[in-house]
């Protein structure tokens, strides 16, 4: 089927090629006959010498694999301005898989490559660790979907090289195409919220566990030496966090659009269609969320959350709540603000105070961090009240009267936010407030009331 404005294809939808082939079946065979031997040879040679897993690296891989058939081999979707999307039923429901905006492909590939380089390209990892991190990066490259065709083989060659350079033999032939495609699609559609992101990647991780084996010999063992690993896993760059926030809006926005469009009632179908169009617009340009779009996202989510017919559809309700959070995050990005609820953070230790002296600084820090989360989720007044309680506690280590009520209300609101139940600072807010709500007793003063450090846990 021809696609409008597809500069990679002729008027009949056949990819432009060097061989003069004019039907898709013959072209598919010619592409396979040419690219598979090239893939095997590239893997035997160890990939692209000195490759940094950025846009230059992947473009070279694509050109090496498909240069025998296509004059556009090595060009990304950005070079010929192609967007596109794909439907899947991998979850049992019709899902829309969207890919990175074509204009952003070069910078996204460079961003992913830079993050991977920060992890020393996964050297020094155990098999389980390598499978987990490789799953994360394969999903990032797959969502970027740099090329009009040939993404799968390009990614396979890239990860074969990545594995070799990290002490692992990666053989995609050990997994069936059905398993590979299913695991990639499940990662793209993101059934689980950011707080449970590992569940979205579990099928891909399992696939990697099936297809990797440690490279034998001293060289392979040296590449897996734990001293080469970067620990803890580096925090995601602001650009990576922004990409993930926008992906969260894409998947939940399209699902919400479908839910609203299929609700009974006048105007719902039109509202759902309009919402889907706004999701597409924001995917291409996050600044499109400013103005009416953010209001429409929030109203659509509220419609789902409050509709009596939805009370028995927990997945739809969860997606609606995720959309509310994601739309606020993307608005923050559009306004040039730093995201207040990052999806990946370093692990940190939760402090459990036992005395008023210990609880005072813990509460003040935790209250301000939870206030940030509340404000980022549209609960500004609750966040402001919690900040005022923190100021009072810094002056007097006790929580009584209106302050106790404000803390309770803030906790109730925060606990309803998606994924925040295991938040380090929320746990510290609970434990320190329980101490401070009791009548103070004679306590030994602490010689150092150190502040809790680290970011908001997700």
C-alpha positions in Angstrom: 0.0 0.0 0.0 1.4 3.4 -1.0 1.9 5.9 1.9 1.3 9.6 1.2 4.5 11.7 1.0 6.7 8.6 1.4 9.9 9.7 -0.3 11.5 6.3 0.2 8.9 4.7 -2.2 7.5 5.0 -5.7 3.9 5.8 -6.5 2.9 2.2 -5.9 4.5 1.9 -2.5 7.6 -0.1 -3.7 10.8 1.1 -2.1 13.1 2.9 -4.4 16.0 0.6 -5.2 19.1 0.2 -7.3 17.9 -3.0 -9.0 14.9 -1.6 -10.8 12.5 -4.0 -9.1 8.9 -2.8 -9.2 7.0 -5.3 -7.0 7.3 -5.8 -3.3 7.6 -9.6 -3.3 10.7 -9.6 -5.6 12.2 -6.7 -3.7 11.8 -8.4 -0.3 13.6 -11.4 -1.7 16.4 -9.4 -3.2 16.8 -7.4 0.1 17.0 -10.6 2.1 19.5 -12.2 -0.4 21.7 -9.1 -0.1 21.5 -8.1 3.5 21.7 -11.4 5.4 25.2 -12.3 4.1 26.3 -8.7 4.8 24.9 -9.0 8.3 26.8 -12.3 8.9 30.0 -10.7 7.5 29.6 -7.5 9.6 29.1 -9.6 12.8 32.2 -11.7 12.0 34.2 -8.6 11.6 33.1 -7.3 14.9 30.9 -4.4 13.7 31.9 -0.9 12.9 35.5 -0.1 14.2 35.4 2.6 16.9 31.6 2.9 16.8 30.1 5.0 19.6 26.5 3.7 19.2 25.4 7.1 18.1 23.7 8.3 14.9 26.9 8.0 12.8 27.4 4.4 14.0 23.9 3.2 13.2 23.9 5.0 9.9 27.1 3.1 8.9 25.6 -0.2 10.0 22.5 0.4 7.9 24.5 1.4 4.9 26.7 -1.7 5.2 23.7 -4.0 5.4 21.4 -2.4 2.7 23.8 -0.6 0.4 23.6 -3.4 -2.2 19.9 -2.7 -2.8 18.8 0.8 -1.7 20.3 4.1 -2.8 18.9 5.5 0.5 20.8 3.0 2.6 22.3 4.9 5.6 19.7 7.6 5.5 17.3 8.0 8.5 13.7 8.9 8.4 14.8 12.4 9.0 16.6 12.6 5.7 13.3 12.1 3.8 10.9 13.4 6.4 9.0 10.2 7.1 7.0 9.7 10.3 4.7 6.7 10.3 3.3 4.5 13.0 2.2 0.9 13.5 -0.7 -0.9 15.1 -0.3 -4.0 17.3 -2.5 -6.3 19.3 0.3 -7.6 21.4 -1.7 -6.8 24.6 -4.9 -8.3 23.3 -6.2 -4.8 22.5 -5.5 -2.6 19.5 -2.6 -0.4 20.4 -0.9 2.4 18.4 2.9 2.2 18.4 4.4 5.6 17.7 8.0 6.3 17.0 10.3 9.2 17.6 9.5 12.4 15.6 11.7 12.1 12.4 13.2 15.6 13.0 14.6 14.4 16.3 16.2 11.1 15.2 19.8 12.5 14.9 19.8 14.0 18.4 18.0 11.1 19.9 20.5 8.5 18.6 23.3 10.7 19.9 21.6 11.0 23.3 21.1 7.2 23.6 24.7 6.6 22.5 26.0 9.1 25.0 24.0 7.4 27.8 25.3 4.0 26.8 28.9 5.4 26.7 28.3 6.6 30.3 27.7 3.0 31.3 31.1 2.0 29.6 29.0 0.3 26.9 27.9 -2.3 29.4 31.4 -3.7 30.1 32.0 -5.5 33.4 28.4 -6.8 33.8 27.1 -10.2 34.9 24.9 -12.0 32.4 21.8 -10.9 34.3 22.9 -7.3 34.4 23.9 -7.3 30.8 20.5 -8.7 29.7 18.7 -6.1 31.8 20.6 -3.1 30.5 20.7 -4.3 26.9 16.9 -4.6 27.0 16.7 -1.0 28.1 18.8 0.3 25.3 17.3 -2.0 22.6 13.9 -0.5 23.5 15.3 3.0 23.2 16.8 2.4 19.7 13.6 0.6 18.6 11.4 3.5 19.7 13.7 5.9 17.8 13.1 3.7 14.8 15.7 5.5 12.8 15.2 4.0 9.4 12.3 3.5 6.9 13.1 -0.2 6.7 15.8 -2.4 8.1 15.6 -1.3 11.8 15.5 -4.9 13.1 18.7 -6.1 11.3 20.5 -2.8 12.1 19.7 -3.2 15.8 20.7 -6.8 15.7 24.1 -6.0 14.2 24.5 -3.1 16.7 23.8 -5.3 19.7 26.0 -8.1 18.4 28.9 -5.7 18.4 27.9 -4.2 21.8 27.9 -7.8 23.2 31.2 -8.7 21.7 32.8 -5.6 23.1 31.4 -6.4 26.6 32.4 -10.1 26.6 29.2 -11.7 25.4 28.2 -13.6 22.3 24.8 -12.2 21.2 23.0 -14.5 18.7 19.6 -13.3 17.7 19.0 -16.6 15.8 18.5 -18.3 19.2 15.2 -16.5 19.6 12.2 -16.9 17.2 11.0 -13.9 15.3 7.7 -14.2 17.2 9.5 -13.9 20.6 11.6 -11.0 19.4 8.8 -9.0 17.8 6.4 -9.6 20.8 9.0 -8.5 23.4 9.9 -5.4 21.4 6.2 -4.5 21.0 5.4 -5.0 24.7 8.2 -2.6 25.5 6.9 0.0 23.1 3.3 0.0 24.3 4.3 0.2 28.0 1.5 -1.5 29.8 3.0 -0.6 33.2 3.6 2.9 34.6 7.1 4.4 35.1 7.3 3.1 38.7 7.1 -0.4 37.3 9.1 0.2 34.1 11.1 -3.0 34.6 8.0 -5.0 33.9 7.7 -3.4 30.5 11.2 -4.6 29.7 11.0 -8.0 31.3 10.1 -9.9 28.0 13.1 -8.2 26.3 15.4 -9.1 29.2 14.2 -12.7 29.1 14.9 -12.7 25.3 18.4 -11.5 25.9 19.0 -14.1 28.6 18.1 -16.7 26.0 20.4 -15.4 23.3 23.6 -14.4 25.1 26.5 -16.5 26.3 29.7 -15.3 27.9 32.6 -15.2 25.4 35.1 -17.9 26.3 38.7 -17.2 27.1 40.7 -14.6 28.9 39.7 -11.7 26.6 36.0 -12.3 27.3 36.6 -12.7 31.0 38.5 -9.4 31.1 35.7 -7.5 29.4 33.3 -8.9 32.0 35.6 -7.9 34.9 33.4 -6.1 37.5 36.0 -3.3 37.8 35.0 -2.1 34.4 31.3 -1.7 35.3 30.0 1.8 36.1 28.2 1.5 39.5 25.7 2.5 40.4 24.0 2.8 37.0 24.4 6.4 35.9 21.4 8.7 36.3 19.6 9.4 33.0 20.6 12.6 31.3 17.9 15.3 31.1 17.4 14.5 27.4 16.8 10.8 28.2 14.3 11.7 30.9 12.5 14.1 28.5 12.3 11.3 25.9 10.7 8.9 28.4 8.2 11.5 29.6 7.1 12.1 26.1 6.8 8.4 25.4 4.6 8.1 28.5 2.2 10.8 27.1 2.1 9.1 23.7 1.1 5.6 25.0 -1.4 6.8 27.6 -2.7 9.6 25.4 -3.6 7.3 22.5 -5.2 4.8 24.9 -7.2 7.5 26.5 -8.3 8.8 23.1 -9.6 5.3 22.2 -11.4 4.9 25.6 -13.2 8.3 25.2 -14.1 7.7 21.6 -15.8 4.5 22.5 -17.7 5.8 25.5 -21.5 6.0 25.1 -22.8 9.5 24.9 -23.0 12.4 22.5 -19.8 14.0 21.4 -17.5 11.4 23.0 -16.4 10.0 19.6 -15.5 13.4 18.4 -13.7 14.3 21.6 -11.7 11.0 21.4 -10.7 11.7 17.8 -9.6 15.3 18.7 -7.6 13.9 21.6 -5.8 11.5 19.3 -4.9 14.3 17.0 -3.5 16.4 19.9 -1.4 13.4 21.0 0.1 13.2 17.5 0.7 17.0 17.5 2.5 16.9 20.9 4.5 13.9 19.8 5.9 15.9 16.9 6.3 19.1 19.0 6.0 19.1 22.8 5.2 22.8 22.7 1.9 22.0 21.2 0.7 20.9 24.7 0.6 24.5 25.8 -2.9 26.1 25.8 -5.9 24.1 25.1 -4.2 20.7 24.7 -3.1 20.4 28.4 -6.6 21.2 29.4 -8.1 18.7 27.0 -5.7 16.0 28.3 -6.6 16.6 31.9 -10.4 16.8 31.1 -10.3 13.5 29.1 -8.4 11.8 32.0 -11.0 13.1 34.5 -13.9 11.9 32.3 -12.5 8.4 32.4 -11.7 8.5 36.1 -15.2 9.8 37.0 -17.3 7.9 34.5 -19.5 5.4 36.4 -19.1 2.8 33.7 -15.3 2.8 34.1 -15.3 1.7 37.8 -14.7 -2.0 36.8 -11.9 -1.2 34.3 -8.8 -0.7 36.5 -6.4 -0.7 33.5 -8.3 2.2 31.9 -8.4 4.1 35.2 -4.7 3.6 35.6 -4.0 4.9 32.1 -6.1 8.0 32.8 -4.1 8.7 35.9 -0.9 8.2 34.1 -2.0 10.6 31.4 -2.7 13.3 34.0 0.9 13.0 35.3 2.5 12.7 31.9 0.7 15.7 30.5 2.0 17.8 33.4 5.5 16.6 32.8 5.5 17.4 29.1 4.1 20.8 29.9 7.0 21.3 32.2 9.3 20.4 29.3 7.5 22.8 26.9 8.0 25.6 29.4 11.7 24.8 29.7 11.4 23.5 33.3 13.3 20.6 34.9 11.2 17.5 35.4 10.3 17.1 39.1 9.5 13.4 38.9 12.3 11.6 37.2 11.7 7.9 36.2 15.1 6.6 37.2 17.2 7.6 40.2 20.1 6.3 42.2 19.1 4.1 45.1 19.3 5.8 48.5 18.8 4.8 52.1 15.5 5.6 53.8 16.0 7.1 57.3 13.7 6.0 60.1 14.0 8.5 63.0 13.3 7.4 66.6 13.5 10.7 68.4 12.2 14.2 68.0 15.7 15.5 67.4 16.3 12.9 64.7 12.8 13.4 63.1 13.1 17.2 62.9 15.6 17.5 60.0 14.2 14.3 58.3 10.7 15.7 58.2 11.8 19.1 56.9 13.7 17.6 54.0 11.1 14.9 53.2 8.2 17.4 53.4 9.8 19.7 50.8 10.6 16.8 48.5 7.0 15.4 48.7 5.8 19.0 48.1 7.7 19.1 44.9 6.0 15.9 43.7 2.5 17.2 44.7 3.1 20.4 42.8 4.4 18.5 39.8 1.1 16.5 39.8 -1.1 19.6 39.9 -1.6 19.7 43.7 0.0 23.1 44.3 -2.0 24.2 47.4 -1.3 20.9 49.2 2.4 21.3 48.3 2.4 24.9 49.7 0.8 23.8 52.9 3.3 21.1 53.4 6.2 23.5 52.9 4.7 25.8 55.7 4.5 22.8 58.0 8.2 22.1 57.3 9.1 25.7 58.3 7.1 25.3 61.6 8.8 22.0 62.4 12.3 23.6 61.8 11.4 26.1 64.5 9.7 23.6 66.9 10.0 19.8 66.5 6.3 19.0 67.0 3.3 18.5 64.8 -0.1 19.4 66.3 -3.5 20.9 65.4 -3.8 22.2 61.8 -0.3 21.2 61.0 -1.1 17.5 61.8 -4.3 17.8 59.6 -2.3 19.3 56.7 0.3 16.5 56.9 -2.5 13.9 56.9 -4.1 15.5 53.9 -0.8 15.7 52.0 -0.1 12.1 52.7 -3.5 11.0 51.5 -3.1 12.9 48.3 0.5 11.8 47.6 -0.4 8.1 48.2 -3.0 8.2 45.5 -0.4 9.4 42.9 0.7 6.6 40.5 3.9 4.8 41.6 4.7 7.0 44.6 3.8 4.4 47.3 7.5 3.3 47.6 8.9 6.9 47.4 11.8 7.3 49.8 10.8 10.7 51.0 7.2 9.7 51.4 8.3 6.9 53.7 10.4 9.3 55.7 7.5 11.8 55.8 5.3 9.1 57.4 7.8 7.9 59.9 9.1 11.3 61.0 5.5 12.7 61.3 4.5 9.8 63.6 7.4 10.7 65.9 6.7 14.5 65.8 3.0 14.0 66.6 3.8 12.4 69.9 4.5 14.6 73.0 8.2 15.3 73.2 10.3 13.7 76.0 13.7 14.5 77.3 16.1 13.5 74.5 19.7 13.6 73.9 20.6 16.1 71.3 22.2 14.8 68.1 25.7 16.0 67.4 25.0 16.1 63.7 21.6 16.3 62.1 22.6 15.4 58.5 20.2 16.1 55.7 18.9 13.2 53.6 20.4 13.2 50.1 19.4 11.9 46.7 16.5 12.5 44.3 12.9 11.5 44.4 12.6 7.8 44.2 10.3 6.4 41.5 
